């Protein structure tokens, strides 16, 4: 199934997208729950409860699609340097505070987080900070995993049973802040620096371990890779995170970005006001955001 969050007539809604992607049936949710997007539905799934009744279908073109998790329950877990070519690309950029001599490819997953307030939906603007704050804003196309059944100490062999599904995330980054502050949290967490969407796709409809990720800036292809090329696959990421941290339904894990980010070009090709960034993932769709 595909679950989309949207606004209609001033009200927040979460609904089931039709197979042809033309219509959505809203779930019968109280407004307080609907404002959380798909999260209450994932929590119902985790508890083994049936989903709420569906209401009459409306055209997707008549609603305003928002991020499927407009405010995640906590920080988004993110993975750095998780494709071989990108790890080398970033280590050679001069901005990688995690790089060590001979250590371009990490031996263990590099985990950081983005604050929930950085999330915006499809079509929302990626807002450039003032030039005195940063002028090195970059894009990172990523597959995001949505946890369905929570837990702690999850073995890699059991990890995929804890995955509800997937969505698209654009891990926008202030590269100068990422380098200057060494811990990447601040340069990844500016307002609007986590476009997400357009919806969640359940794991029975998409094999996230074998799908393709692409990114375009103003129609020019910049990134194109398969999640089969991850250094640390999805089960390993879940095993690593859950070893000491309890995972909860609705948690988001952004799995890393492929080669082709702006910092990898000589000279770097950072985002500028007026650009349009589109991320595509096979089996999910596309996430497009203007830069302002």
Phi and psi restraints in degrees (value plus and minus 20) as a CYANA .aco file:
   2 UNK   PHI    -140.4  -100.4
   2 UNK   PSI     103.5   143.5
   3 UNK   PHI    -130.6   -90.6
   3 UNK   PSI     107.5   147.5
   4 UNK   PHI    -139.6   -99.6
   4 UNK   PSI     123.8   163.8
   5 UNK   PHI    -123.9   -83.9
   5 UNK   PSI     122.8   162.8
   6 UNK   PHI    -178.4  -138.4
   6 UNK   PSI     149.6   189.6
   7 UNK   PHI    -139.8   -99.8
   7 UNK   PSI     117.8   157.8
   8 UNK   PHI    -164.6  -124.6
   8 UNK   PSI     107.2   147.2
   9 UNK   PHI      33.6    73.6
   9 UNK   PSI      17.9    57.9
  10 UNK   PHI      60.3   100.3
  10 UNK   PSI     -17.2    22.8
  11 UNK   PHI    -131.8   -91.8
  11 UNK   PSI     124.6   164.6
  12 UNK   PHI    -102.5   -62.5
  12 UNK   PSI     122.7   162.7
  13 UNK   PHI    -163.3  -123.3
  13 UNK   PSI     138.7   178.7
  14 UNK   PHI    -152.2  -112.2
  14 UNK   PSI     117.0   157.0
  15 UNK   PHI    -168.2  -128.2
  15 UNK   PSI     152.4   192.4
  16 UNK   PHI    -117.2   -77.2
  16 UNK   PSI     102.7   142.7
  17 UNK   PHI    -101.4   -61.4
  17 UNK   PSI     118.4   158.4
  18 UNK   PHI     -89.6   -49.6
  18 UNK   PSI     140.4   180.4
  19 UNK   PHI     -80.5   -40.5
  19 UNK   PSI     -51.3   -11.3
  20 UNK   PHI    -109.3   -69.3
  20 UNK   PSI     -15.4    24.6
  21 UNK   PHI      43.2    83.2
  21 UNK   PSI       3.4    43.4
  22 UNK   PHI    -122.8   -82.8
  22 UNK   PSI     -44.6    -4.6
  23 UNK   PHI    -152.8  -112.8
  23 UNK   PSI     144.6   184.6
  24 UNK   PHI    -159.6  -119.6
  24 UNK   PSI     117.9   157.9
  25 UNK   PHI    -125.6   -85.6
  25 UNK   PSI      93.7   133.7
  26 UNK   PHI     -85.8   -45.8
  26 UNK   PSI     122.0   162.0
  27 UNK   PHI     -99.5   -59.5
  27 UNK   PSI     126.9   166.9
  28 UNK   PHI     -99.1   -59.1
  28 UNK   PSI      69.1   109.1
  29 UNK   PHI    -142.0  -102.0
  29 UNK   PSI     124.2   164.2
  30 UNK   PHI     -80.2   -40.2
  30 UNK   PSI     131.6   171.6
  31 UNK   PHI     -78.9   -38.9
  31 UNK   PSI     -58.0   -18.0
  32 UNK   PHI     -81.5   -41.5
  32 UNK   PSI     -56.4   -16.4
  33 UNK   PHI     -97.0   -57.0
  33 UNK   PSI     -60.5   -20.5
  34 UNK   PHI     -80.9   -40.9
  34 UNK   PSI     -49.7    -9.7
  35 UNK   PHI     -85.9   -45.9
  35 UNK   PSI     -36.6     3.4
  36 UNK   PHI    -111.6   -71.6
  36 UNK   PSI     -14.6    25.4
  37 UNK   PHI      47.0    87.0
  37 UNK   PSI    -151.3  -111.3
  38 UNK   PHI     -99.3   -59.3
  38 UNK   PSI     -30.4     9.6
  39 UNK   PHI     -75.9   -35.9
  39 UNK   PSI     -68.7   -28.7
  40 UNK   PHI     -80.3   -40.3
  40 UNK   PSI     -51.6   -11.6
  41 UNK   PHI     -91.2   -51.2
  41 UNK   PSI     -58.9   -18.9
  42 UNK   PHI     -86.0   -46.0
  42 UNK   PSI     -58.5   -18.5
  43 UNK   PHI     -86.0   -46.0
  43 UNK   PSI     -57.9   -17.9
  44 UNK   PHI     -81.3   -41.3
  44 UNK   PSI     -64.0   -24.0
  45 UNK   PHI     -77.0   -37.0
  45 UNK   PSI     -65.4   -25.4
  46 UNK   PHI     -83.3   -43.3
  46 UNK   PSI     -52.3   -12.3
  47 UNK   PHI    -105.0   -65.0
  47 UNK   PSI     -23.6    16.4
  48 UNK   PHI      57.6    97.6
  48 UNK   PSI       0.3    40.3
  49 UNK   PHI    -112.0   -72.0
  49 UNK   PSI     130.2   170.2
  50 UNK   PHI     -89.1   -49.1
  50 UNK   PSI     131.4   171.4
  51 UNK   PHI     -92.6   -52.6
  51 UNK   PSI     135.7   175.7
  52 UNK   PHI     -83.4   -43.4
  52 UNK   PSI     144.5   184.5
  53 UNK   PHI     -82.0   -42.0
  53 UNK   PSI     131.4   171.4
  54 UNK   PHI    -116.3   -76.3
  54 UNK   PSI     122.9   162.9
  55 UNK   PHI    -117.6   -77.6
  55 UNK   PSI    -199.0  -159.0
  56 UNK   PHI     -81.8   -41.8
  56 UNK   PSI     122.6   162.6
  57 UNK   PHI     -90.2   -50.2
  57 UNK   PSI     125.6   165.6
  58 UNK   PHI    -149.1  -109.1
  58 UNK   PSI     139.6   179.6
  59 UNK   PHI     -93.4   -53.4
  59 UNK   PSI     115.0   155.0
  60 UNK   PHI     -81.4   -41.4
  60 UNK   PSI     -48.6    -8.6
  61 UNK   PHI     -90.3   -50.3
  61 UNK   PSI     -33.3     6.7
  62 UNK   PHI    -119.4   -79.4
  62 UNK   PSI     -17.1    22.9
  63 UNK   PHI    -142.3  -102.3
  63 UNK   PSI     143.8   183.8
  64 UNK   PHI    -121.6   -81.6
  64 UNK   PSI      87.7   127.7
  65 UNK   PHI     -92.7   -52.7
  65 UNK   PSI     113.9   153.9
  66 UNK   PHI    -133.7   -93.7
  66 UNK   PSI    -199.8  -159.8
  67 UNK   PHI     -80.8   -40.8
  67 UNK   PSI     120.6   160.6
  68 UNK   PHI     -83.5   -43.5
  68 UNK   PSI     -47.3    -7.3
  69 UNK   PHI    -143.4  -103.4
  69 UNK   PSI      62.6   102.6
  70 UNK   PHI     -76.9   -36.9
  70 UNK   PSI     -53.9   -13.9
  71 UNK   PHI    -159.1  -119.1
  71 UNK   PSI      72.0   112.0
  72 UNK   PHI     -72.0   -32.0
  72 UNK   PSI     134.1   174.1
  73 UNK   PHI     -84.5   -44.5
  73 UNK   PSI     -43.7    -3.7
  74 UNK   PHI    -179.1  -139.1
  74 UNK   PSI    -196.1  -156.1
  75 UNK   PHI     -72.9   -32.9
  75 UNK   PSI     127.2   167.2
  76 UNK   PHI    -100.4   -60.4
  76 UNK   PSI     107.9   147.9
  77 UNK   PHI     -96.6   -56.6
  77 UNK   PSI     112.4   152.4
  78 UNK   PHI    -149.6  -109.6
  78 UNK   PSI     133.8   173.8
  79 UNK   PHI    -140.7  -100.7
  79 UNK   PSI     106.4   146.4
  80 UNK   PHI    -115.0   -75.0
  80 UNK   PSI     125.7   165.7
  81 UNK   PHI      32.5    72.5
  81 UNK   PSI      39.0    79.0
  82 UNK   PHI    -133.4   -93.4
  82 UNK   PSI     -10.4    29.6
  83 UNK   PHI    -142.3  -102.3
  83 UNK   PSI     118.6   158.6
  84 UNK   PHI     -76.3   -36.3
  84 UNK   PSI     -68.5   -28.5
  85 UNK   PHI     -87.2   -47.2
  85 UNK   PSI     -57.9   -17.9
  86 UNK   PHI     -89.0   -49.0
  86 UNK   PSI     -57.1   -17.1
  87 UNK   PHI     -78.4   -38.4
  87 UNK   PSI     -62.4   -22.4
  88 UNK   PHI     -89.7   -49.7
  88 UNK   PSI     -60.1   -20.1
  89 UNK   PHI     -78.5   -38.5
  89 UNK   PSI     -67.1   -27.1
  90 UNK   PHI     -94.2   -54.2
  90 UNK   PSI     -59.6   -19.6
  91 UNK   PHI     -81.1   -41.1
  91 UNK   PSI     -50.6   -10.6
  92 UNK   PHI    -109.3   -69.3
  92 UNK   PSI     -17.2    22.8
  93 UNK   PHI    -102.2   -62.2
  93 UNK   PSI     -39.9     0.1
  94 UNK   PHI      66.7   106.7
  94 UNK   PSI     -21.9    18.1
  95 UNK   PHI    -128.5   -88.5
  95 UNK   PSI     -17.5    22.5
  96 UNK   PHI    -111.5   -71.5
  96 UNK   PSI      80.4   120.4
  97 UNK   PHI     -92.2   -52.2
  97 UNK   PSI     -30.8     9.2
  98 UNK   PHI    -114.3   -74.3
  98 UNK   PSI     -28.6    11.4
  99 UNK   PHI     -92.9   -52.9
  99 UNK   PSI     120.7   160.7
 100 UNK   PHI    -149.3  -109.3
 100 UNK   PSI     140.4   180.4
 101 UNK   PHI     -76.2   -36.2
 101 UNK   PSI     102.2   142.2
 102 UNK   PHI      55.8    95.8
 102 UNK   PSI     -13.3    26.7
 103 UNK   PHI    -134.9   -94.9
 103 UNK   PSI      16.7    56.7
 104 UNK   PHI     -80.4   -40.4
 104 UNK   PSI     -60.3   -20.3
 105 UNK   PHI    -115.3   -75.3
 105 UNK   PSI      97.3   137.3
 106 UNK   PHI     -85.9   -45.9
 106 UNK   PSI     125.4   165.4
 107 UNK   PHI    -101.8   -61.8
 107 UNK   PSI     -43.4    -3.4
 108 UNK   PHI    -158.7  -118.7
 108 UNK   PSI     137.1   177.1
 109 UNK   PHI     -78.3   -38.3
 109 UNK   PSI     116.8   156.8
 110 UNK   PHI    -114.1   -74.1
 110 UNK   PSI      96.0   136.0
 111 UNK   PHI    -132.9   -92.9
 111 UNK   PSI     112.5   152.5
 112 UNK   PHI    -159.1  -119.1
 112 UNK   PSI    -199.3  -159.3
 113 UNK   PHI    -156.2  -116.2
 113 UNK   PSI     140.2   180.2
 114 UNK   PHI    -139.1   -99.1
 114 UNK   PSI     122.1   162.1
 115 UNK   PHI     -91.6   -51.6
 115 UNK   PSI     129.8   169.8
 116 UNK   PHI     -78.8   -38.8
 116 UNK   PSI     -51.1   -11.1
 117 UNK   PHI     -89.9   -49.9
 117 UNK   PSI     -28.3    11.7
 118 UNK   PHI    -100.3   -60.3
 118 UNK   PSI     -29.2    10.8
 119 UNK   PHI     -95.0   -55.0
 119 UNK   PSI     113.3   153.3
 120 UNK   PHI    -155.4  -115.4
 120 UNK   PSI     145.8   185.8
 121 UNK   PHI    -119.4   -79.4
 121 UNK   PSI    -195.5  -155.5
 122 UNK   PHI     -78.4   -38.4
 122 UNK   PSI     117.3   157.3
 123 UNK   PHI      62.3   102.3
 123 UNK   PSI     -35.7     4.3
 124 UNK   PHI     -92.2   -52.2
 124 UNK   PSI     130.6   170.6
 125 UNK   PHI     -98.0   -58.0
 125 UNK   PSI     117.7   157.7
 126 UNK   PHI    -101.9   -61.9
 126 UNK   PSI      93.3   133.3
 127 UNK   PHI    -111.5   -71.5
 127 UNK   PSI     100.6   140.6
 128 UNK   PHI     -91.0   -51.0
 128 UNK   PSI     115.5   155.5
 129 UNK   PHI     -92.6   -52.6
 129 UNK   PSI     147.4   187.4
 130 UNK   PHI     -78.2   -38.2
 130 UNK   PSI     127.1   167.1
 131 UNK   PHI     -77.9   -37.9
 131 UNK   PSI     -51.4   -11.4
 132 UNK   PHI     -89.7   -49.7
 132 UNK   PSI     -38.6     1.4
 133 UNK   PHI    -106.4   -66.4
 133 UNK   PSI     -73.3   -33.3
 134 UNK   PHI    -184.3  -144.3
 134 UNK   PSI     121.6   161.6
 135 UNK   PHI    -147.1  -107.1
 135 UNK   PSI       1.6    41.6
 136 UNK   PHI    -142.5  -102.5
 136 UNK   PSI      42.1    82.1
 137 UNK   PHI    -115.4   -75.4
 137 UNK   PSI     107.0   147.0
 138 UNK   PHI    -144.0  -104.0
 138 UNK   PSI     141.9   181.9
 139 UNK   PHI    -126.0   -86.0
 139 UNK   PSI     134.3   174.3
 140 UNK   PHI    -170.4  -130.4
 140 UNK   PSI      85.1   125.1
 141 UNK   PHI     -95.9   -55.9
 141 UNK   PSI     111.8   151.8
 142 UNK   PHI    -166.5  -126.5
 142 UNK   PSI     125.5   165.5
 143 UNK   PHI    -101.8   -61.8
 143 UNK   PSI     111.0   151.0
 144 UNK   PHI    -131.0   -91.0
 144 UNK   PSI     114.2   154.2
 145 UNK   PHI    -114.1   -74.1
 145 UNK   PSI     116.0   156.0
 146 UNK   PHI    -129.4   -89.4
 146 UNK   PSI      99.4   139.4
 147 UNK   PHI     -93.1   -53.1
 147 UNK   PSI     114.6   154.6
 148 UNK   PHI    -122.0   -82.0
 148 UNK   PSI     -83.2   -43.2
 149 UNK   PHI    -118.2   -78.2
 149 UNK   PSI     100.7   140.7
 150 UNK   PHI     -95.6   -55.6
 150 UNK   PSI    -196.4  -156.4
 151 UNK   PHI     137.2   177.2
 151 UNK   PSI     152.5   192.5
 152 UNK   PHI    -153.1  -113.1
 152 UNK   PSI     127.1   167.1
 153 UNK   PHI      45.7    85.7
 153 UNK   PSI      19.4    59.4
 154 UNK   PHI     -99.0   -59.0
 154 UNK   PSI     104.5   144.5
 155 UNK   PHI     -95.0   -55.0
 155 UNK   PSI     129.3   169.3
 156 UNK   PHI     -75.8   -35.8
 156 UNK   PSI     -57.9   -17.9
 157 UNK   PHI     -83.6   -43.6
 157 UNK   PSI     -43.4    -3.4
 158 UNK   PHI    -125.3   -85.3
 158 UNK   PSI     -22.9    17.1
 159 UNK   PHI     -84.1   -44.1
 159 UNK   PSI     -59.9   -19.9
 160 UNK   PHI     -86.2   -46.2
 160 UNK   PSI     -40.8    -0.8
 161 UNK   PHI     -90.7   -50.7
 161 UNK   PSI     -33.1     6.9
 162 UNK   PHI    -116.4   -76.4
 162 UNK   PSI     -20.1    19.9
 163 UNK   PHI    -112.6   -72.6
 163 UNK   PSI     101.2   141.2
 164 UNK   PHI     -97.6   -57.6
 164 UNK   PSI     -64.5   -24.5
 165 UNK   PHI     156.6   196.6
 165 UNK   PSI    -170.2  -130.2
 166 UNK   PHI    -166.1  -126.1
 166 UNK   PSI     140.3   180.3
 167 UNK   PHI    -170.8  -130.8
 167 UNK   PSI    -197.2  -157.2
 168 UNK   PHI    -124.8   -84.8
 168 UNK   PSI     119.6   159.6
 169 UNK   PHI    -150.4  -110.4
 169 UNK   PSI     119.9   159.9
 170 UNK   PHI    -128.9   -88.9
 170 UNK   PSI      86.3   126.3
 171 UNK   PHI    -103.9   -63.9
 171 UNK   PSI      55.3    95.3
 172 UNK   PHI     -83.1   -43.1
 172 UNK   PSI     120.5   160.5
 173 UNK   PHI    -160.0  -120.0
 173 UNK   PSI     115.2   155.2
 174 UNK   PHI    -109.0   -69.0
 174 UNK   PSI      81.8   121.8
 175 UNK   PHI     -82.8   -42.8
 175 UNK   PSI     -58.2   -18.2
 176 UNK   PHI     -85.8   -45.8
 176 UNK   PSI     -57.1   -17.1
 177 UNK   PHI     -89.7   -49.7
 177 UNK   PSI     -57.4   -17.4
 178 UNK   PHI     -79.0   -39.0
 178 UNK   PSI     -60.7   -20.7
 179 UNK   PHI     -96.2   -56.2
 179 UNK   PSI     -66.1   -26.1
 180 UNK   PHI     -84.3   -44.3
 180 UNK   PSI     -62.9   -22.9
 181 UNK   PHI    -112.8   -72.8
 181 UNK   PSI     -24.0    16.0
 182 UNK   PHI      44.7    84.7
 182 UNK   PSI     -78.1   -38.1
 183 UNK   PHI     -90.2   -50.2
 183 UNK   PSI     109.3   149.3
 184 UNK   PHI    -101.2   -61.2
 184 UNK   PSI     -27.3    12.7
 185 UNK   PHI     -73.5   -33.5
 185 UNK   PSI     -66.6   -26.6
 186 UNK   PHI     -88.1   -48.1
 186 UNK   PSI     -66.2   -26.2
 187 UNK   PHI     -89.8   -49.8
 187 UNK   PSI     -31.5     8.5
 188 UNK   PHI    -120.6   -80.6
 188 UNK   PSI     -28.9    11.1
 189 UNK   PHI    -135.0   -95.0
 189 UNK   PSI      -6.7    33.3
 190 UNK   PHI     -76.8   -36.8
 190 UNK   PSI     136.0   176.0
 191 UNK   PHI     -73.8   -33.8
 191 UNK   PSI     116.6   156.6
 192 UNK   PHI      52.8    92.8
 192 UNK   PSI     -10.1    29.9
 193 UNK   PHI    -108.7   -68.7
 193 UNK   PSI      -3.5    36.5
 194 UNK   PHI    -159.8  -119.8
 194 UNK   PSI      48.1    88.1
 195 UNK   PHI     -76.4   -36.4
 195 UNK   PSI     117.7   157.7
 196 UNK   PHI    -162.5  -122.5
 196 UNK   PSI     121.1   161.1
 197 UNK   PHI     125.1   165.1
 197 UNK   PSI    -182.8  -142.8
 198 UNK   PHI     -99.4   -59.4
 198 UNK   PSI     -36.0     4.0
 199 UNK   PHI    -178.0  -138.0
 199 UNK   PSI     156.2   196.2
 200 UNK   PHI    -116.1   -76.1
 200 UNK   PSI     119.7   159.7
 201 UNK   PHI    -136.7   -96.7
 201 UNK   PSI     107.4   147.4
 202 UNK   PHI     -90.5   -50.5
 202 UNK   PSI     133.4   173.4
 203 UNK   PHI     -84.7   -44.7
 203 UNK   PSI     -40.6    -0.6
 204 UNK   PHI     -95.4   -55.4
 204 UNK   PSI     -31.0     9.0
 205 UNK   PHI    -125.9   -85.9
 205 UNK   PSI     -30.8     9.2
 206 UNK   PHI    -168.3  -128.3
 206 UNK   PSI     110.3   150.3
 207 UNK   PHI    -112.9   -72.9
 207 UNK   PSI      78.3   118.3
 208 UNK   PHI     -87.1   -47.1
 208 UNK   PSI     -34.9     5.1
 209 UNK   PHI     -98.8   -58.8
 209 UNK   PSI     -32.1     7.9
 210 UNK   PHI    -164.1  -124.1
 210 UNK   PSI      50.5    90.5
 211 UNK   PHI    -159.9  -119.9
 211 UNK   PSI     146.7   186.7
 212 UNK   PHI    -127.4   -87.4
 212 UNK   PSI     119.7   159.7
 213 UNK   PHI    -136.7   -96.7
 213 UNK   PSI     109.1   149.1
 214 UNK   PHI    -154.0  -114.0
 214 UNK   PSI     131.6   171.6
 215 UNK   PHI    -156.2  -116.2
 215 UNK   PSI     118.2   158.2
 216 UNK   PHI    -146.8  -106.8
 216 UNK   PSI     118.6   158.6
 217 UNK   PHI    -138.4   -98.4
 217 UNK   PSI      96.7   136.7
 218 UNK   PHI      34.4    74.4
 218 UNK   PSI      18.1    58.1
 219 UNK   PHI      64.4   104.4
 219 UNK   PSI     -27.6    12.4
 220 UNK   PHI    -110.9   -70.9
 220 UNK   PSI     105.0   145.0
 221 UNK   PHI     -87.7   -47.7
 221 UNK   PSI     107.5   147.5
 222 UNK   PHI    -133.5   -93.5
 222 UNK   PSI     -54.7   -14.7
 223 UNK   PHI    -151.7  -111.7
 223 UNK   PSI     123.2   163.2
 224 UNK   PHI    -182.4  -142.4
 224 UNK   PSI      89.1   129.1
 225 UNK   PHI    -176.4  -136.4
 225 UNK   PSI     147.6   187.6
 226 UNK   PHI    -125.9   -85.9
 226 UNK   PSI     122.4   162.4
 227 UNK   PHI     -86.4   -46.4
 227 UNK   PSI     -32.0     8.0
 228 UNK   PHI     -85.6   -45.6
 228 UNK   PSI     -35.6     4.4
 229 UNK   PHI    -114.1   -74.1
 229 UNK   PSI     -12.2    27.8
 230 UNK   PHI     -79.4   -39.4
 230 UNK   PSI     119.2   159.2
 231 UNK   PHI     -86.5   -46.5
 231 UNK   PSI     -68.1   -28.1
 232 UNK   PHI    -134.2   -94.2
 232 UNK   PSI      93.9   133.9
 233 UNK   PHI     -94.6   -54.6
 233 UNK   PSI     155.0   195.0
 234 UNK   PHI     -78.9   -38.9
 234 UNK   PSI     -66.5   -26.5
 235 UNK   PHI     -78.0   -38.0
 235 UNK   PSI     -59.9   -19.9
 236 UNK   PHI     -84.9   -44.9
 236 UNK   PSI     -59.5   -19.5
 237 UNK   PHI     -84.1   -44.1
 237 UNK   PSI     -63.8   -23.8
 238 UNK   PHI     -86.1   -46.1
 238 UNK   PSI     -61.6   -21.6
 239 UNK   PHI     -80.8   -40.8
 239 UNK   PSI     -64.7   -24.7
 240 UNK   PHI     -84.9   -44.9
 240 UNK   PSI     -69.4   -29.4
 241 UNK   PHI     -83.5   -43.5
 241 UNK   PSI     -62.8   -22.8
 242 UNK   PHI    -100.3   -60.3
 242 UNK   PSI     -26.3    13.7
 243 UNK   PHI     -79.6   -39.6
 243 UNK   PSI     -57.6   -17.6
 244 UNK   PHI    -146.6  -106.6
 244 UNK   PSI     -27.7    12.3
 245 UNK   PHI    -141.0  -101.0
 245 UNK   PSI     106.7   146.7
 246 UNK   PHI     -90.8   -50.8
 246 UNK   PSI     106.8   146.8
 247 UNK   PHI    -110.7   -70.7
 247 UNK   PSI     125.8   165.8
 248 UNK   PHI    -143.2  -103.2
 248 UNK   PSI     135.5   175.5
 249 UNK   PHI     -74.3   -34.3
 249 UNK   PSI     112.6   152.6
 250 UNK   PHI      73.3   113.3
 250 UNK   PSI     -27.7    12.3
 251 UNK   PHI     -80.7   -40.7
 251 UNK   PSI     125.5   165.5
 252 UNK   PHI    -135.9   -95.9
 252 UNK   PSI     110.9   150.9
 253 UNK   PHI    -142.4  -102.4
 253 UNK   PSI      89.8   129.8
 254 UNK   PHI    -104.0   -64.0
 254 UNK   PSI     102.8   142.8
 255 UNK   PHI    -107.4   -67.4
 255 UNK   PSI     -20.0    20.0
 256 UNK   PHI      91.6   131.6
 256 UNK   PSI     144.0   184.0
 257 UNK   PHI    -136.7   -96.7
 257 UNK   PSI     128.9   168.9
 258 UNK   PHI     -99.2   -59.2
 258 UNK   PSI     155.9   195.9
 259 UNK   PHI     -81.0   -41.0
 259 UNK   PSI     130.4   170.4
 260 UNK   PHI      96.1   136.1
 260 UNK   PSI     -11.2    28.8
 261 UNK   PHI     -90.7   -50.7
 261 UNK   PSI     144.4   184.4
 262 UNK   PHI     -80.2   -40.2
 262 UNK   PSI     -55.1   -15.1
 263 UNK   PHI     -85.8   -45.8
 263 UNK   PSI     -38.6     1.4
 264 UNK   PHI    -100.5   -60.5
 264 UNK   PSI     -32.4     7.6
 265 UNK   PHI    -104.6   -64.6
 265 UNK   PSI     136.5   176.5
 266 UNK   PHI    -139.8   -99.8
 266 UNK   PSI      85.4   125.4
 267 UNK   PHI     -94.6   -54.6
 267 UNK   PSI     147.8   187.8
 268 UNK   PHI     -78.0   -38.0
 268 UNK   PSI     128.1   168.1
 269 UNK   PHI    -134.8   -94.8
 269 UNK   PSI      60.8   100.8
 270 UNK   PHI     -97.6   -57.6
 270 UNK   PSI     143.3   183.3
 271 UNK   PHI     -91.4   -51.4
 271 UNK   PSI     128.7   168.7
 272 UNK   PHI    -152.3  -112.3
 272 UNK   PSI     133.5   173.5
 273 UNK   PHI     -75.3   -35.3
 273 UNK   PSI     113.8   153.8
 274 UNK   PHI      81.7   121.7
 274 UNK   PSI     -37.8     2.2
 275 UNK   PHI     -88.7   -48.7
 275 UNK   PSI     138.3   178.3
 276 UNK   PHI    -148.0  -108.0
 276 UNK   PSI     105.7   145.7
 277 UNK   PHI    -129.7   -89.7
 277 UNK   PSI     107.8   147.8
 278 UNK   PHI    -144.6  -104.6
 278 UNK   PSI     106.8   146.8
 279 UNK   PHI    -130.5   -90.5
 279 UNK   PSI     111.3   151.3
 280 UNK   PHI    -141.4  -101.4
 280 UNK   PSI     117.4   157.4
 281 UNK   PHI    -152.9  -112.9
 281 UNK   PSI     104.4   144.4
 282 UNK   PHI     -77.7   -37.7
 282 UNK   PSI     114.4   154.4
 283 UNK   PHI      70.0   110.0
 283 UNK   PSI     -31.3     8.7
 284 UNK   PHI    -134.2   -94.2
 284 UNK   PSI     -78.6   -38.6
 285 UNK   PHI     118.7   158.7
 285 UNK   PSI    -162.1  -122.1
 286 UNK   PHI    -153.7  -113.7
 286 UNK   PSI     130.8   170.8
 287 UNK   PHI    -146.6  -106.6
 287 UNK   PSI      95.7   135.7
 288 UNK   PHI    -142.2  -102.2
 288 UNK   PSI     114.8   154.8
 289 UNK   PHI    -161.9  -121.9
 289 UNK   PSI     114.5   154.5
 290 UNK   PHI     -99.2   -59.2
 290 UNK   PSI     139.3   179.3
 291 UNK   PHI    -129.7   -89.7
 291 UNK   PSI     109.2   149.2
